[in-house]
Amino acid sequence: MATYVISDIHGEYDRFLELLDRIGLREEDTLYILGDVLDRGPHPIRTLLFLMKMPNVVCLAGNHELMALECLEFLMKEITDMSIGELDEKMLGNLVTWQYNGSSTTIEEFRALSREMQRAVIDFLKEFSIYEELTVNGKEYLLVHGGLGNYNPEKDIEDYSLKELIWDRAEYGILYFEDVYVVTGHTPTQEISGNPRPGYIFRGNNHIAIDCGCNRPDGRLGAICLDTGEEFYA
């Protein structure tokens, strides 16, 4: 059995299936998804429905899942005077922010679902974890979507806010822990200063950054096997 990690699929369903094929994922393996399954790409909900059927997958929340959860239940409502009255400044701001960040494909596919499946999707998203701590082959790993915002070496992981873990970006020039590898998505590796391989998995200072910018012209979807360190791309 092996442990694999993928992040920031962003609706690239076909590329995700291609990557799974390259990995050769088995039932006894475990696959961690570090958030941002949704938005931007053509098939975010189709990807999510596929993940819902995979018993060996553990999903973590990304900022795009948080934005979706803030808006999807409101979008399920029938347009009535009552629902329009509930569109306060905060909800309007949430919808605008989500739209700016690429929500259109998620909303389009979500609206095509039955009410029962819409509720199942929301319930599934609510089960996403915020972070995971693993030991693989004697090495310690912290899996989180974004980073450790306002990092302090004296700060316990439980003391970080949702924003600090999911929205804030990792500081790849800082060694967070001597004996723990921090695996993150959220920041495309094309944007990591000094990265010798932009668009591929970055390793340095006990960081492993695996968002390879799959929606970018120079990007791809990446995965890493924590047992062997082997990298896979689609």
C-alpha positions in Angstrom: 0.0 0.0 0.0 1.2 3.5 -0.9 0.3 7.1 -0.1 -0.2 9.6 -2.9 -1.0 13.3 -2.8 -2.6 15.5 -5.5 -3.7 19.1 -5.3 -5.5 21.8 -7.2 -7.3 19.7 -9.8 -9.6 22.7 -10.6 -12.1 20.8 -12.7 -9.6 19.1 -15.0 -11.4 15.8 -14.9 -9.7 14.2 -17.9 -6.3 15.2 -16.7 -7.1 13.8 -13.3 -8.1 10.4 -14.8 -4.9 10.4 -16.8 -2.9 11.1 -13.7 -4.6 8.3 -11.8 -3.8 6.0 -14.7 -0.1 7.0 -14.6 0.0 6.4 -10.8 -1.7 3.0 -11.2 -3.7 3.7 -8.0 -4.8 0.5 -6.3 -7.6 -0.1 -3.8 -5.2 -0.6 -0.9 -3.4 2.7 -1.6 -4.5 6.0 -0.1 -4.9 9.2 -2.1 -5.0 12.6 -0.4 -6.4 15.6 -2.3 -5.2 18.9 -0.9 -8.2 21.0 -2.0 -9.3 23.1 -4.9 -11.1 20.4 -6.8 -13.6 23.0 -7.8 -13.8 26.0 -10.2 -11.9 27.2 -13.4 -11.7 24.0 -15.4 -14.5 22.4 -17.4 -15.7 19.6 -15.0 -15.3 20.4 -11.3 -18.6 18.8 -10.2 -17.9 15.7 -12.3 -14.5 15.4 -10.7 -16.1 15.8 -7.2 -18.7 13.1 -8.0 -15.9 10.7 -9.1 -14.1 11.4 -5.8 -17.3 10.6 -3.8 -17.2 7.1 -5.2 -13.6 6.5 -4.2 -13.3 4.8 -0.8 -9.5 5.3 -0.6 -9.5 9.1 -1.0 -9.2 11.7 1.8 -10.1 15.2 0.7 -8.9 18.4 2.3 -10.5 21.8 1.9 -9.1 24.4 -0.3 -10.1 28.0 -0.6 -12.3 27.2 -3.6 -14.3 24.7 -1.5 -14.7 27.3 1.2 -16.1 29.8 -1.3 -18.4 27.2 -2.7 -19.8 26.2 0.8 -20.5 29.9 1.5 -22.7 30.1 -1.7 -24.1 26.8 -2.8 -26.9 26.5 -0.3 -28.1 30.0 -1.2 -28.0 29.1 -4.9 -30.2 26.1 -4.2 -33.1 28.4 -3.1 -35.9 29.2 -5.5 -35.8 32.8 -6.6 -38.5 34.4 -4.4 -39.0 37.7 -2.6 -37.8 35.9 0.6 -34.5 34.6 -1.0 -33.8 38.0 -2.6 -34.3 39.5 0.9 -31.6 37.1 2.2 -29.1 38.4 -0.4 -27.4 40.7 2.1 -24.1 42.6 1.5 -22.1 39.7 2.9 -23.7 37.0 0.6 -23.4 39.3 -2.4 -19.7 39.8 -1.5 -19.2 36.0 -1.3 -20.9 35.5 -4.7 -18.8 38.2 -6.3 -15.6 36.9 -4.8 -16.3 33.3 -5.9 -17.3 34.5 -9.4 -14.0 36.4 -9.7 -12.2 33.2 -8.7 -13.8 31.0 -11.5 -17.0 29.7 -10.1 -19.0 29.6 -13.4 -18.2 25.9 -14.3 -18.9 24.7 -10.8 -22.3 26.5 -10.7 -23.2 25.3 -14.2 -22.6 21.7 -13.3 -24.1 22.0 -9.8 -27.4 23.4 -11.2 -27.7 20.4 -13.6 -27.8 18.0 -10.6 -31.0 16.8 -8.9 -31.8 18.3 -5.5 -30.8 15.1 -3.9 -27.4 15.1 -5.5 -26.9 18.8 -4.8 -27.4 18.1 -1.1 -25.1 15.1 -1.3 -22.4 17.3 -2.9 -22.7 19.9 -0.2 -22.6 17.3 2.6 -19.5 15.8 1.0 -17.8 19.2 0.9 -18.6 19.7 4.6 -16.7 16.5 5.4 -13.4 17.8 4.0 -10.7 18.0 6.6 -8.5 21.1 7.2 -5.2 19.4 7.6 -3.8 15.9 8.0 -0.7 14.6 9.8 0.9 11.4 8.5 3.8 9.2 9.2 5.1 7.4 6.1 8.2 5.2 6.2 9.3 6.9 9.4 9.0 10.4 8.0 6.5 12.9 9.4 4.2 14.9 7.0 1.8 17.8 7.5 -0.7 18.1 4.6 -2.6 21.4 4.2 -3.9 23.4 1.3 -2.4 26.8 1.7 0.3 27.3 4.3 0.9 28.4 7.8 0.0 32.0 7.8 1.5 34.2 10.5 3.9 31.3 11.1 5.4 31.0 14.6 7.5 28.0 15.6 5.8 28.1 19.1 2.3 27.9 17.5 0.5 24.6 17.5 -1.3 23.5 14.3 -4.7 23.8 16.2 -4.0 27.5 16.8 -4.0 28.5 13.2 -7.1 29.9 11.7 -8.9 28.7 8.6 -7.6 31.7 6.7 -4.0 31.0 7.8 -4.2 27.3 6.8 -6.3 27.6 3.6 -6.0 31.1 2.1 -2.5 32.2 3.2 0.4 31.0 1.1 3.3 29.0 2.4 6.6 30.8 2.8 8.9 28.4 1.0 12.0 30.2 2.0 11.3 29.4 5.7 12.1 26.0 7.3 8.9 25.5 9.4 10.0 22.3 11.0 13.3 20.4 11.2 11.6 17.0 11.3 8.3 17.5 9.4 7.7 17.8 5.7 4.9 20.3 4.9 3.0 19.4 1.7 0.9 22.2 0.2 -1.0 23.2 -2.9 -2.6 26.6 -3.5 0.6 28.3 -4.8 1.5 27.3 -8.3 5.1 26.3 -8.4 5.6 28.8 -11.3 5.2 31.5 -8.6 7.8 30.2 -6.1 10.8 32.4 -6.1 14.0 30.6 -7.1 12.2 27.4 -8.1 14.5 25.7 -10.7 11.6 23.7 -12.1 8.6 26.0 -12.4 5.5 24.0 -13.2 6.8 20.9 -11.5 6.7 19.8 -7.9 9.0 21.9 -5.7 11.0 20.6 -2.8 13.1 22.7 -0.4 13.4 23.7 3.3 11.2 20.6 4.1 8.5 22.0 1.8 6.8 19.9 -0.9 4.7 22.2 -3.1 2.5 20.2 -5.5 0.2 22.8 -7.3 1.8 22.7 -10.7 -0.7 25.1 -12.3 -2.8 22.7 -14.3 -5.0 25.5 -15.7 -2.0 27.4 -17.0 -0.6 27.0 -20.5 2.8 26.0 -19.0 1.1 23.9 -16.2 0.3 20.3 -15.5 -1.4 18.2 -12.8 1.1 16.6 -10.4 1.2 13.9 -7.9 3.8 12.6 -5.4 4.1 9.2 -3.8 5.2 9.9 -0.2 6.6 6.4 0.2 9.1 6.7 -2.7 9.3 10.4 -3.6 8.3 9.5 -7.2 6.6 12.2 -9.1 3.8 11.8 -11.7 2.4 14.3 -14.1 -0.5 14.7 -16.6 
